């Protein structure tokens, strides 16, 4: 019998690469985002999914494509998450004017997190689009699916996962003890930025799970987005869509060196340790200095971070700790 931890609305978005005018496939996608909005709570979480697609549902022998990491990128009120998905235009010292298009809505539905068979599951069922199309296939989004979901112990290194850590309170951190992974018995484990999760494909039919999903999501109303402004081809017809909105010119709200910027992400946009770690999210170690700079640019790091990385020595970096040590040597 399934024990439910929480239920709510689930929304999928993909963010096209910078200055992309036409999206033809996964190569034109920068990130896949997943938004969870729990019922009866005025909060939402914005996650980024590794390798830009959901894990495959594979029966039989496990394969690497059947598992993927997911990380909390932001937690806030639903309308704050909506603002974070909007387009942005900004000036850089080295790359000139850059335009980051809006994240494209590509799926909405209902989800549940529940305990079953000695593991925690994340299950969802789409209500839009009625029938998944190319957009959903590219991103691994099915009409309905379930995944085994585990939380990474931030005190232990896990190869292939971002080197970032959530600021869990002691009550939550104590749940891990010495375990590398734990189940989600408390929805608060999902709330902290940089919290990381492992998703493993389980079932592509919810009849396999002892869970029911009722209710009807409303992506645009919940996130405070004006439907007439946003491209809806992917959400309604499963067709890949490109950004169409005019971005707002953006200037930091305060001194850049102190990190004053929209969304309260101050330190992440500077060349501080937190800023460097955020800029290098998703880096595959070991790697070279060139690889670090490429990853930072892909994550839209600001010029201060790019210039700092460019000062690093040309050598092989085995871990994020190696990078942080090298950064300390050139400051």
N, C-alpha and C positions, 0 to 999 in steps of 0.2 A: 504494500500500500504506500502510495506517495505521500510525503509530508511536505506541504507547500511552505516555502520561505517567503516568497512574495510574488505578486502578479502585477502586470501593468502594460503600458504601451511600448512597442519597440519600433524604432524607425531606422532605416538604412539610408546613408548618403555616401556619394563618392565625390572626392574633390579632384577635378582635372588638374593637370600640370600647369604651371605658370604660363600665361599667354597662349594657352591652347584654344584654338578657334573651332576645332572639330574633333570630336571624340569617336574613334573608330574601334577601340578595343582597350584591353587592360594596359597596354603600353602608354596610353594617353592619360592614365589615371595616376594621380599622386598618392591618394590615400582612400581607404575605405573606412567610414565611420559608422558606428553603431550607437544609437541613443536609447537608453532605458529610462522610462518615466514610471516609477512605481505608483500604484493606485493610492489615493488618499494621502499623498505627500506632495508638498509644493517644492519638489526638487527633481533634478534630472541629471543623468551622467552621460558624458560624451566620451566614447572609447575610440581608439584607433586599433585596427586589426592588422596584424602582420601580413606581409606579402600581398596586401590589397585584396584579399578574397577570403571568404569563409572556408573552413576546412571541408574537404570532401567527405561524403558519407560512404565509407567503403566497408563492405561486409567481408568477413574472413580475415586474412592476414593483415595486420596493421601496416600502414604505409605512412611515410613522412607527410604526405599531403593530407592525411586524415587528422592532422593536429596543427595548431597554430597558436601564437600568443595574441593576447589582447591587453591593452593598457588603458587605464583611465587617464584621459587627457584634460578633463575639466568636469567639475561638479558645481551646479548652481541651480538657480531657479530656471524653469523651462524656457522662459523668454530670454534669459541670458545665454542659454545654449543656442537658441535661435539666432541671436546676434552674432555669436561666434562662427556661425555657418555662412554668414553673409560675405559678399565680395569685398576686396580691399585693394586700394591703389596706394603705392608708396614709392618714395625716391631712395635710391642707394648711391653711395659714393662710387662704387666700382661697376655696378650693373645698370646704372641709370634708372629710369622709371620702370617699375615692375607692376604687373596686374595679376592678382590672385582672384580667380573667378569664384563664384559662390559654389558651395557644396550642392550637388544635385540630388534631390530626393529620389530614391530608387526602390523604396519598399516601406510599407507600414503595416502593422499588425498588432497582435497581442502576444505576450510572453509570460512564462512562469519559470521561476527557479524553485526546484524542489529536490528533496532527498529521496533516492530510490536505489535499491540494490547496493547499498554501502557506498554510494557516490552521490555527488550533487549533479543535477541536470539543468541545463538551460534549454527550454523548448519554446518555439514560436510558431505561429501560423499567420501568413499574410492575408490581409483583406484587400490590399492594393499592391501591385496589379492583380486582377482576377486570375490571369494566367501569366506566369513568368516568361519573359522574352529574352532577347540577346543580352540586354543590360544585366539582367539578373544572372544569366548563365556565366557571363564574363567574371562576375564577382562571387560566384558560388552561392548565391542566394536562392533557396528553394521555396516552394509554396508553403511547406512546413518542414520542420526539422528539429532534432534534439541533439545536444552535445553534452558530454561529460565536461564539467567545468571545475577547475581547482584554482586555489589562490597560491601564489608563490610567496614563500617566506622571504621578506626583504633582507634578512640578515645573512642569507646564503646565496652564493653565486650560482647561476644557472646558465650554462653556455647557450648562446643563441637568443637570449632575452636582453632587452634594453637594460643598461646599467643605470637605473634610476630607482629611487625608493620612496614609498609613501610614508607619511609621518603618522603612522598608526599610534593611537593612545595605548597605554600599557594594557588595558583590558583586552584589546584586540591582538596586540603583539603577543601576549601570553598564550593565546590560542595555539600558536605555532609550536611552542616548545622547541624541540630540535628537529621537527619535521620540515622537509623541503616544500611539501605541498599539503594543504588542508582543504576540506570541503567547505562550502559556504553555508554555515548554519545561522548566520546573522547577515542581513542585507547591508549592514554598515561596512562590512569588508569591501564592498564595491564602491564606497563613497569617496575614498581618498585618492587624490591625484597621484599618478605614477604607480598606483596599485596594479599588479600584473596578474594575468590569468592564463591558464592553459585550457584550450578548447580541443576536445577530441570528438570527431564525428561519431554519432551513435545511431540514430534512426532518421529515415526520410519520410516516416509516416507516424503521426502521433498516436495512432491506434496501438503502436508498440509500447507506448508509455501510459501509465495509469494517471492521466491528468486531463482536465478539461479547460478549455480556453474560451471564455465568453467575453462579451463587451465589444465595443466598436471604437477604434482609435480615430483621432482627428489631428493629424500631424500639423497642419497649418494653424489651427486654433490653439493647440497646446503650446507650440513653440512661438506663437505670436508672429507668424509669417503671413504676408499678404499673397494669397494664392495667385492672383493675377500677375504678380511680379516674377514668380519663380517658374523655371522650366518644369513641365509636368509630363513630358513624353515618356520618360523612364518609369515614373510612378504609375501612370495610367495605361500605357501601352507596351512597356518593356523595351522601348527604343532608347539607344544611347543618345544622350543630349549633351550639348556644350553650354557653357555659361552664357547668359544673355542679359544679365543685369548690369547696370552701370555701377561701378564700385565707388565707394565714398573715399575722398582723399583723406589720408590718415597722417596725423602728426602725433608724436608722443605727448601724453598729457602732462608730463613733467620732464625733469632733467634725465636724459637717456642714461647717463652714468649711474643714476639712482634707480633706473628701471621704471619710471613713470609711464605706463602704457595701458591702453584699454584692456579690460578683462582682468586686471590685477596680476598680470604675468610679468611684473617688472624684472625680477632677477633673471628670468628665463631668456629675456631678449638682450641681455648684456653679456660681457665676456667674463662674468663671474663663473665660479665652478658650476653653479646650477645652470647658468646660461649655456655653458659648453656641453654639459650633460644633456640638456634638452635639445640642443642643436644636433647632437650625434645620436639621437634616438634611432634605433633600427640598424645601427652599424653592425656589420658582420665581421667579427674579429677571428683571426688576426688580419690586419690590414696595413696599408701604407698611409703616408701623409696625404698623398693624392686622393686616396679613398675617403679619408676623413673630410677633406674639403668638399668632395663631391656629395657626401652624405649631408653635410651641413647646408650646402646650397639647396639640396633637394628638400630639406626641412625648412627652407626659407630663413635661415639664420641671418642676423643683421651683419653689417660690414665689420663691426668691432670683433665679432667672433671669427669671421672669415680671415681677417687680417692677423688675428692671434694665431690661428691654426697654421697660417702660411709661414709663421716664424718658427714653427717646430722643426726639429731636425728630420732629415729624410731617412727614416729607418722603419723597421717593422714594429707595429704596436700590437701586443698580444691581448690586452684588456683595456677597459676604460680607466682602470687605475694607472696603467702605463701612460695614458694620455694626460690624466690629471697631474701626474708627476712631471711630465714634460712641460705642461703649461706652467707649473710652478717655477720651473727653471728659466723660463723666458720672460716672466713678468718683471 
